[in-house]
C-alpha cells in the first residue's frame, strides 16, 4: 500500500482553516446570495462550493491515481498519451447509397480524418434489404444502405483498408456486416490479419436503450461471442465489440447509470466468452468501449477517469486477468447528440467543442464531434468540416494535448471521480444481486432506471432548474436552415441493383453455403459451429444481409420489446 496523500497534521490545519473560510463565505452570501438554491451536475449529482484536500483525505495516490499507462490506469491507458500520438479523429458518415457515402469518406480523409466511421440506414440496422416491404421509404435516410457485398465494395472503393481503421455502428446484424467487410477486403487483396477497426456489436445495450432489435438475448449473445472468438484467432487487430454507453446516455441515463450499465454489459460479455472456453487474456485486450461526452464538463472527465480504474480492477480482481492490456479500457467518445438544440443551431458548435475538450481531458483514444445541424439531418459538408476542424484546433492549437492528464490531483475532479466509481459500483452490486444483466433486462430494471432519470431531467428543464440556452432561457424560434434531403429515387435504384445482384448468383453454390450456415446456427455454440467462416463464404457466394438475418430469425426466433411503461 502507498501512503496517504496528506499528513494528519496538514489535514488538521486544513480542517481548522476550512471552518474559518466557511464563516467568511456565509457572510459573503448575506450580501450576495448564491445564484441557485442547489448546484448540481447535468446528472443531478450535487456539487459543493469548494473542494479541498479534506475531500481526498483517505486517498492513496499509488492505488487510486497512479501513473499513465500503469495500473489502475486512472490517468490514461498509454504512458505517453497524446504527446506521442493524437486520438483518432473519426467522423460518423453514412447517407444515401454506397456511392454517396464513399464520396463523403474520401472528402473526410482528404480533410484530415484519420479513421472511418460508418452509419447504416434503419433497414440495414434491423437486418432487412432495401427491396423488403418493411424497408419502404427508409433507404439511405439515417445512414447508408448495405444489402450485399457489392454495396460493401462500392462503399470502400479506393480506400486502403490495411492503413485506415473502420468503425461500423451495427448491432443485431453485426456478424453479417463484418463478414461482408472481411470478404470484400479479401476480394480486394487485403489480408484479414492486417485489418483494423471496430464493430459495435453490443446487443445488450439494444435491449436497454437503442432498440434496434432482432433476436432474443441468448442467441444475440451467442453471435457476439462467435465474433469475439473469430476475431481472436483470425482478425487480431479488430475490436470485436464496442461496449456502448453512448446510446444508454442518449436514452436519458445519468452519467453514473451510463458508467454502471455499460461496464456491466462488458462484464457479461467477458463471462460469456470465458464460458465458451476462451482465455480472458486472449480476447480482453480487443474489447473497446464507447462513451457519450455530455455537456457537464467535469462530470464527463470524472466519468472517463473512473471508467478506466473500475474496468482495470474488475478485470484483475473479478476475472483474474494477468496481462496489463487485458485491464485497459480503451474507448471511443462521441459528443452528446441529445445536448444539441434545433433552436440557434450555431450554439451547438460551442456545445460540441466543450464536450470534445472534456473527452480529450478524459483520455479518449478516438473522437467523433457532432455537427451543428445534426439535430435536423445528416450533416452537411460545411457542418461536418467545422466539426472535424474543432478536433484539429483542440489538437494542434490549444495546448491540451501537450500534457498527460492535466487535471489529476484537482480536489474536485478526484473527489468526483471517486463519487462516480462509488455510485456505479452500487449499481453493479445490484445487478449481481438480480442475477446478471439478462435477468435485469427481463425485469426491466435498467430500462426503468433510465426512464425515471430522463423524466426527472425533463421536469427540471421545464421548471427551469436545469438551463438550456435557447430553450428555457433566452428562448428562440427554430431558424430556417437548408435541409439535406435524400432523393427518393435512390431507393428505386438501390432495389434495382440488389435484384440484379440476386439474379446473377450461382444459386447452387449459395444454397450450399446457406445450408452450412444453418447447420452451424442449429448446433451447440463452439468453435466448430462458429458462424463467421460460414458467413464469409455465404456473402462471397452472394447472400444478402436479409437472407442471412431471415435465417437467424428462423433458427433463433424474433424478439419483440415488451414496451414497459
C-alpha positions, -999 to +999 in steps of 0.1 A: +000+000+000+011+035-007+010+064+017-019+088+021-016+120+001-017+143+031-003+141+066-026+141+096-011+175+108-018+190+074-054+178+074-059+191+110-047+225+099-069+223+067-100+214+087-094+244+111-088+269+082-117+255+062-141+262+091-128+297+092-133+302+055-168+288+058-177+316+081-163+342+057-182+325+029-215+326+048-211+363+055-204+370+018-236+352+009-256+376+032-245+404+009-249+385-024-268+352-022-260+322-044-275+321-079-292+288-073-308+270-044-289+239-053-259+233-076-256+200-094-242+184-125-264+177-155-269+142-140-281+159-108-250+150-087-248+177-060-217+200-063-203+217-032-190+252-033-154+243-027-132+212-027-100+208-006-076+181+005-102+172+030-122+156+002-092+134-006-080+127+030-082+089+026-068+088-009-038+066-017-021+081-048-005+048-059-036+026-055-061+051-069-044+076-092-010+062-102+008+070-134-004+069-171-001+035-187+002+018-153-024+001-131-051+012-123-049+034-154-069+063-140-045+087-157-047+070-192-041+037-210-008+048-226+023+061-209+028+089-234-009+096-243-012+124-269+024+135-267+032+105-289+000+101-309-032+120-311-066+104-307-082+090-339-104+116-355-134+096-366-164+114-381-197+095-384-206+092-421-234+074-439-260+088-463-280+075-493-262+049-514-228+034-510-215+057-537-227+088-518-210+076-486-178+066-503-177+102-517-181+115-481-154+091-468-129+104-494-139+140-485-132+135-448-099+116-454-088+144-477-096+170-449-076+151-423-098+125-408-077+095-395-104+068-392-137+059-409-170+056-391-200+041-408-237+049-402-262+025-417-298+031-426-326+016-405-334-014-428-297-023-426-296-019-388-327-042-385-315-068-409-336-061-440-327-055-476-339-024-494-364-044-515-382-057-484-417-042-479-406-034-443-379-011-457-401+010-478-393+047-476-362+043-454-334+038-479-304+059-470-322+083-447-302+078-415-272+062-430-260+041-459-280+012-474-259-020-475-277-051-489-249-071-505-211-075-508-213-054-539-226-025-519-197-030-495-172-030-524-186+004-536-187+018-501-149+013-495-137+018-531-103+035-534-096+033-496-067+014-482-083-009-456-049-020-442-040+016-434-073+031-423-093+017-394-130+014-399-157+016-373-192+003-381-222+012-359-242-020-364-256-043-337-280-072-344-267-079-379-230-070-369-217-105-377-232-102-413-219-068-420-184-077-406-184-108-428-192-086-458-163-062-448-138-090-444-150-108-476-147-075-496-113-067-482-100-102-492-115-098-526-095-065-529-063-083-519-061-072-483-050-096-455-077-101-429-050-103-402-040-067-411-075-052-409-081-028-381-114-014-369-144-019-347-179-033-350-203-020-323-219-054-319-233-046-285-266-065-283-272-058-246-275-020-249-300-025-277-324-042-252-317-015-226-317+017-248-314+019-286-340-008-295-328-019-329-338-054-321-338-087-340-331-118-319-338-127-282-310-120-257-294-155-255-288-161-293-278-125-296-251-131-270-241-163-288-234-144-321-214-117-302-192-145-287-188-160-322-174-127-334-151-123-304-138-159-308-133-155-346-116-121-342-092-135-315-079-162-339-084-147-374-086-109-373-064-100-343-063-062-349-101-059-348-121-047-318-150-071-320-173-053-295-176-016-288-194-018-255-215+013-258-227+037-231-234+063-257-270+052-266-277+045-229-269+081-222-289+094-252-319+075-239-318+097-207-294+079-183-273+098-159-235+097-161-234+071-133-260+049-150-242+051-183-210+041-165-225+012-145-248-004-171-221-002-198-194-017-176-219-045-165-226-052-202-188-056-205-188-080-175-215-100-192-196-103-225-164-114-207-183-140-187-199-154-219-165-156-237-150-174-208-179-199-208-171-206-244-136-216-233-116-185-243-088-174-221-095-139-207-060-127-217-065-139-252-095-117-260-099-090-234-073-067-249-095-063-280-127-052-262-133-015-266-158+009-251-178+039-264-187+069-241-210+098-245-194+131-237-223+152-224-225+189-216-213+189-180-176+193-184-161+180-151-187+152-147-176+137-181-139+139-173-145+122-139-167+095-155-140+086-180-112+085-154-134+064-131-143+040-160-106+031-166-100+025-129-132+004-125-125-018-155-089-024-146-099-035-111-128-057-124-106-074-150-078-080-124-099-090-094-131-104-108-117-122-139-081-127-128-066-112-159-028-112-159-018-091-189-019-054-184-035-050-219-065-070-207-071-044-180-071-014-203-103+004-210-097+018-245-126+039-257-141+060-284-161+091-275-189+110-293-202+143-282-238+143-270-264+144-297-291+149-271-274+181-259-279+197-294-308+221-300-328+229-331-331+265-318-300+286-325-281+256-340-248+276-342-247+273-304-242+236-310-206+244-321-196+256-286-215+227-270-196+202-292-163+220-285-166+218-247-178+182-249-148+173-272-124+191-248-138+170-219-133+138-239-097+148-246-090+157-209-107+124-200-082+105-221-102+092-251-085+071-279-109+081-306-133+110-310-164+119-331-176+155-329-213+161-338-222+187-364-242+218-357-271+208-380-272+171-368-304+178-349-321+184-382-305+160-407-275+140-418-247+166-415-239+189-445-204+191-458-199+225-443-211+215-408-191+183-408-159+202-418-165+226-388-169+196-365-137+180-378-118+213-376-129+216-339-109+185-331-079+196-352-078+230-334-081+214-300-052+190-310-028+215-326-036+250-312-050+249-277-022+230-259-043+204-241-027+176-260+007+186-247+002+174-211-008+139-198-040+140-176-035+177-166-065+176-142-051+148-120-048+160-084-076+185-088-095+182-055-129+185-073-120+161-102-106+134-079-135+137-055-160+135-084-141+105-099-143+087-066-180+095-063-187+082-098-170+050-090-187+045-057-222+051-071-216+030-102-203+001-081-235+002-061-254-004-094-231-032-103-237-048-069-275-045-075-271-061-110-252-090-094-280-095-069-306-095-097-287-124-113-269-105-141-278-082-170-300-106-189-322-112-159-322-075-151-333-067-187-361-092-184-372-075-152-370-041-169-346-028-143-321-008-163-348+004-187-370+018-159-340+034-141-331+052-173-368+062-180-370+076-144-338+097-149-350+110-183-383+120-168-367+138-138-343+157-161-372+169-183-391+181-152-360+200-141-358+217-176-395+226-175-392+241-140-360+260-150-338+241-126-316+230-155-308+256-180-306+251-218-298+283-236-323+290-264-348+266-249-358+276-214-335+307-211-334+333-239-358+311-259-356+313-296-377+301-326-362+275-349-343+291-378-347+284-415-319+260-424-314+244-458-321+207-450-302+180-467-328+156-482-322+121-496-336+118-531-364+092-530-352+080-564-322+063-547-345+037-532-356+027-567-320+025-579-309+005-548-337-020-552-329-025-589-292-030-580-300-056-553-324-075-575-299-076-604-272-088-580-295-116-569-303-127-604-266-132-613-257-155-583-248-192-585-278-205-567-264-240-561-233-226-545-253-201-525-277-228-512-247-249-501-233-220-481-266-212-465-271-248-455-237-248-438-246-216-420-279-231-408-261-262-396-238-241-375-266-220-361-286-250-351-256-267-334-243-260-299-221-229-295-185-239-301-156-231-324-167-258-348-201-241-351-188-205-351-209-187-377-182-164-391-164-187-415-198-198-430-209-161-431-178-151-451-184-179-476-221-171-478-216-134-486-189-142-511-215-165-528-239-136-529-261-140-498-278-107-489-280-092-454-317-100-451-313-136-464-289-143-436-308-124-410-340-142-420-321-175-414-311-162-380-348-152-373-360-186-384-335-206-362-333-183-332-367-166-331-377-129-331-375-106-301-403-081-295-398-054-270-424-057-242-428-019-241-430-014-203-441+020-190 
